[in-house]
């Protein structure tokens, strides 16, 4: 009787790749709990698979696929996930076999997504983003609101820090973290909740509010100007010690001494060797110490001019077509703490319209 039942089961059961007994460590044939008839264990496996609401590959494979697609590198994804490259390759291969289609084109030392791979990447990214946002809300529910604000080192030091006490008085429950960096920051990629950005206002996925324009002029210490009374016009700068900012990247745009002098109609090369520094606070410290003449950005140096630490030898500012913006990703812009911080930044700039035009 059992032999006949086994034959009947073999005749109607769909084929399942691989050996069930090898996978699960026991005989594929068991007895029914009710009638004692022999039943294949894979019946239960198939039934459970059919009852799942979501017929998905293993989530670990989708997680690995997202990392490889985003980094466009098996090696970089392996480093990010703390896996070996071979383990990442096996997961991608298994996923492609499950879907019965290639997800990547393998090039020489490079990979690229196929059309199907791109569709899957977009869907997986949307799903993981939504899960991450939900998890973050659950983790932070009941806790003090926390936001991360990114800005250049100079902006953080000279503009933001002196004003943070006022924001703390306004929003005492907000846990504010400042990320001071001269590297490029993109709020749409989760680098920060809020970022001070410089440019033409064209950033995808970022909600922007303009803070002020860019105005640049020479500054030096009162003592330096007293020792160099000949410094009266832009062309006189060619015979001065100029303090240069190196390594400012895109955070400072394209304005340096060469550009500034050219915009003022000055031709020729500086006679003296300048001093090059890779930090703008160091540039201003050098100017305050009387080491030479620096370029001053109005949103930073106006307060120093008013305080007497620096002076402008002559009125000839350069106003560029770029501006400074405060930006937040479309996902975080509706966060009440982020909204409050953005509004506070705008009010701070509006309080001094001559400096922040």
Helices and strands as residue ranges (DSSP letters): H 2-12, H 20-24, E 29-31, E 38-40, H 41-51, H 59-71, H 74-81, H 85-99, E 104-107, E 110-113, H 115-140, E 146-151, H 153-154, I 155-160, G 161-163, H 164-170, E 175-180, G 187-189, E 194-199, E 206-219, H 222-227, G 234-239, E 243-245, G 249-252, H 257-263, E 275-277, H 280-288, E 294-297, H 298-307, E 318-329, H 336-350
